[in-house]
């Protein structure tokens, strides 16, 4: 990852004819005081660039920041900002990296390095869950005339994901579908893994489906006055599960990527989606079903045995994602969130099993009763047709 950052940072200036020339051509002799000696702007710039190439990130950060504090000449300022953003990224300081990239894009919008900086901000804001800045970054990219297909995909993914997370799922879907059209037109990821921009689109699609599906509320499933379950309960659960499966397919696509961060984000979100549905189902009160303690116990046993598979599925997804993160050495906050979610789910499962063990029936007996009830319901349904 760090070598990729260095390579892209060093290549970025070369792709823009309007960028500053190499340090050796900078004819500026302003004296700058560093911690070890006095130096000139060209000398400090050359040293910072060398430190970055050597992946000496801490010293490179110090020297690039000194250059910024010294009010560098316009000929090197774009490169300083871009490389400082790269350095912050390598050190894991994503907010400062995004700030440096945005400063470059705002001050020098015509440069090709500004386009690259904005694309990087798509990943940074997504990772940090900064939805409004993510949408603004997508807008800024879409306003440019120098986007290639991958950049267009990243921009549409950024605006689409922002809209989805802010609740504008219809508008989000328009952006995401436009991006996926580009993805399919150019056959990106048809063989092998998706590029990061493709993963961003699939993640945005999954989030759009998740947000829209989770609007289907399950709690109002109880009939008026607690007289019984609402007639639409089964339909609502079925709709939630159908939406969950659609989102799952998109999350799975997003995990098939060269970008480990989007893979981790998608795996975490997928597990959290199953856990959320399980939690909502478990929070439904038994008032419309149970009239006494015995019936409440039946309700508890059936609900928890019937829908425990959702937690099992969530744990499978999280374990698979965390295994990949361990192999890659990923130490990001998303990994920490995944581990915390896994621990919480494992505790919930243990608590459920302990409670069910105290009931007057075994899990096997509850599962047998569920199968009988399901077979009966299916026969009644088929007889009506």
ABEGO torsion letter per residue (X at the ends): XAAAAAAAAAAAAAABAABBBBAAABBBABBBBBAABBBBAAAAAAAAAAAAAAGBAAAAAAAAAAAAAAGBBAAAAAAAAAAAAAAAAAAGBAAAAAAAAAAAAAABAABAAAAAAAAAAAAAAAAAGBAAAAAAAAAAAAABAABBAAAAAAAAAAAAAAAAAAGBAAAAAAAAAAAAAAAAAAGBGABEBBBAAAAAAAAAAAAAAAAAAAABBAAAABBBGGAEBBAAAAAAAAAAAAAAAAAAAAAAAAABBABAAAAAAAAAAAAAAAAAAAAAAAABBAAAABABAAAAAAAAAAAAAAAAAAAAAAAAAAAAAAAAAAAAGBABAAAAAAAAAAAAAAAAAAAAAAAAAABABBAAAAAAAAAAAAAAAAAAAAAAX
